Amino acid sequence: MTLTLKLVRHGQTVLNARRHLQGACDSPLTRTGRAGVRVTAQYLAGHRFDAVYSSPQGRAVHTAVEILKHHPDLRLTVDRDLRELSFGIYERQPEHALDAVEPWATFMPAMLAGVHPGVGGGESGAEFMGRVRDAFARITAAHGETSDDAHVLVVGHGLALGAYLATVDPRGLIALPNASVSTVEVSDGVARLVAAAVDVAGHGSVAARQAPAMAVASAP
């Protein structure tokens, strides 16, 4: 059997539009963000889902609830390990504030490799990659061992979802537009990237950053 995972990044938020760092902190979806989520929800309306998971953060839950309007028989499961990377004292600061201390092109590869100690008192790479792996391992275990094909929706964040995708595909962290859809298939315990960062809502590169190919932390 095959487990199909549809990964959706949350809709555009106020901090996304301002290009400010938004990890552990939260901000509401913009009007553009809400409209984009509705487009993605309509796009996924005809897809079958057996379960829906979300980060506990408001922007992700808002996005998941909008999608679930087209799947009223499903209940949302919140998993804390799907939350976004914490940037410590750099939360809510402009992206260039962190770039001035450590460029994104070096920060994210070290984070995904699990060797970065974290910035500004934020989360370390080992902590971040460990919980992301744990979240997807639980989801895969819960739905990947049945006799029938399974379909699961996971709503989360650009870095948390991107970190998982980086473990599947060696290209590195994929820039995920707001409200975009990525697809992973898992068969016989092997994950394969089918489609990445499909920009359903047309939000483009705003608040979507990628990192070059790198060594990704392996599971302990």
C-alpha positions in Angstrom: 0.0 0.0 0.0 1.0 3.6 -0.4 0.6 6.5 2.1 0.1 9.8 0.3 1.0 12.9 2.4 -0.3 16.3 1.2 1.7 19.0 3.0 0.2 22.5 3.1 2.0 25.6 4.4 -0.3 28.1 6.2 -1.7 31.1 4.5 0.2 34.4 4.3 0.3 36.3 7.7 1.0 39.9 8.7 4.6 39.1 9.6 5.1 37.1 6.4 4.0 40.1 4.3 6.4 42.3 6.2 9.2 39.8 5.8 9.7 39.5 9.5 10.8 36.3 11.2 7.9 34.2 12.5 8.7 31.0 14.3 7.4 30.5 17.8 5.4 33.8 17.6 2.2 34.1 15.6 0.3 36.7 13.6 -3.1 36.7 11.9 -3.6 35.8 8.3 -3.8 38.8 6.0 -6.8 39.4 3.6 -4.6 38.0 0.8 -3.7 35.1 3.0 -7.3 34.2 3.8 -8.2 34.4 0.1 -5.2 32.2 -0.8 -6.2 29.6 1.8 -9.7 29.5 0.3 -8.2 28.8 -3.1 -6.1 26.0 -1.7 -9.1 24.6 0.2 -11.1 24.5 -3.0 -8.1 22.9 -4.8 -8.1 20.1 -2.2 -11.9 19.8 -2.0 -11.9 16.8 -4.4 -9.1 15.0 -2.7 -9.7 12.1 -0.3 -8.2 12.4 3.2 -8.3 9.8 5.9 -6.8 12.1 8.5 -5.8 15.7 9.0 -2.9 17.0 11.2 -1.8 20.5 12.0 0.7 22.5 14.0 -0.9 24.0 17.1 0.0 27.6 16.0 -2.9 29.8 15.1 -1.9 30.4 11.5 -1.7 26.7 10.7 -4.9 25.8 12.6 -6.8 28.6 10.7 -5.6 27.2 7.4 -6.5 23.6 8.4 -10.0 24.6 9.5 -10.7 26.3 6.2 -9.6 23.2 4.3 -11.7 21.0 6.5 -14.9 22.9 5.5 -14.7 20.7 2.4 -14.2 17.6 4.5 -16.8 17.9 7.3 -16.5 14.2 8.4 -12.9 14.6 9.4 -11.5 15.9 12.8 -8.4 17.9 13.1 -5.5 16.4 15.1 -3.0 18.9 16.5 0.6 17.7 16.9 2.9 20.0 18.9 6.0 18.7 17.1 4.7 20.3 13.8 5.2 23.8 15.2 7.7 26.2 13.5 11.4 26.7 14.4 11.9 29.2 17.2 14.2 32.1 16.4 14.6 33.3 20.0 15.2 37.0 20.3 15.0 37.4 16.6 11.2 36.6 16.6 9.2 39.4 14.9 12.5 41.0 13.7 13.1 41.7 10.0 14.7 38.8 8.2 17.8 41.0 7.5 18.4 41.3 11.2 19.3 37.6 11.4 21.0 37.7 8.0 23.4 40.4 9.4 24.4 38.0 12.2 24.4 34.8 10.2 23.4 34.5 6.5 20.5 32.3 5.7 22.7 30.2 3.3 24.8 29.1 6.2 22.3 29.1 9.0 19.7 26.8 7.4 22.2 24.1 6.2 23.6 23.8 9.7 20.1 23.8 11.2 19.0 21.0 8.9 22.2 19.1 9.5 21.3 19.2 13.2 24.5 20.9 14.3 23.4 24.5 14.8 23.1 25.6 18.4 20.2 27.9 17.7 20.2 31.7 17.5 19.2 34.2 20.2 18.2 31.5 22.6 16.0 29.8 20.1 15.8 26.1 19.2 18.8 24.1 18.2 19.1 22.1 15.0 19.1 18.8 16.9 15.9 19.7 18.8 14.2 21.0 15.7 15.1 18.1 13.4 14.4 15.6 16.1 10.8 16.7 16.7 10.1 17.1 13.0 11.2 13.6 12.4 9.2 12.3 15.4 6.0 14.0 14.1 6.2 12.5 10.6 7.3 9.1 12.0 4.2 9.0 14.2 2.0 10.0 11.2 3.6 7.4 9.0 3.3 4.7 11.6 -0.4 5.5 12.3 -1.4 5.5 8.6 1.2 3.6 6.7 0.7 0.1 7.9 -2.8 -0.7 6.6 -3.8 -2.9 3.8 -5.4 0.0 1.8 -3.8 3.1 0.4 -4.1 6.0 2.8 -4.2 9.8 2.3 -3.2 12.3 5.0 -3.2 16.1 5.1 -0.5 17.9 7.1 -0.8 21.6 7.6 2.2 23.4 9.0 5.0 25.9 8.3 7.7 26.7 5.8 10.7 25.5 7.7 9.0 22.6 9.6 7.5 21.1 6.5 10.6 22.1 4.4 12.8 20.3 6.9 10.8 17.1 6.4 11.0 17.5 2.7 14.7 17.9 2.9 15.0 14.5 4.5 13.1 13.1 1.6 14.9 14.9 -1.3 18.6 15.8 -1.3 18.0 19.2 -3.0 17.8 20.8 0.4 15.2 23.1 1.9 12.6 23.8 -0.7 11.1 27.3 -0.6 7.4 26.8 0.2 5.0 29.7 -0.8 2.2 30.4 1.5 -0.8 28.0 1.0 1.3 25.9 -1.3 0.9 22.1 -1.6 3.6 19.4 -1.7 3.1 15.7 -2.1 5.1 12.8 -0.6 4.4 9.1 -1.2 5.6 6.5 1.3 5.7 2.9 0.2 7.4 0.1 2.1 8.9 2.6 4.5 10.5 4.6 1.7 9.4 8.2 1.1 9.4 9.8 -2.4 8.9 13.4 -3.3 6.1 13.6 -5.9 5.5 17.4 -6.1 7.0 20.3 -4.2 5.8 23.8 -3.5 2.8 23.8 -5.9 1.8 27.5 -5.6 -1.9 27.0 -5.7 -2.7 30.4 -4.3 -0.2 32.3 -6.5 1.7 33.9 -3.6 5.1 33.4 -5.1 8.3 34.0 -3.3 7.0 36.3 -0.5 8.1 34.8 2.8 9.5 31.7 1.0 13.2 31.1 1.5 15.3 28.1 0.6 18.7 26.8 1.4 21.2 25.0 -0.8 21.7 21.3 -0.8 23.3 20.0 2.3 23.8 17.0 4.5 20.6 16.5 6.5 20.7 15.1 10.0 20.1 11.4 10.0 17.7 9.7 12.5 19.5 8.6 15.7 
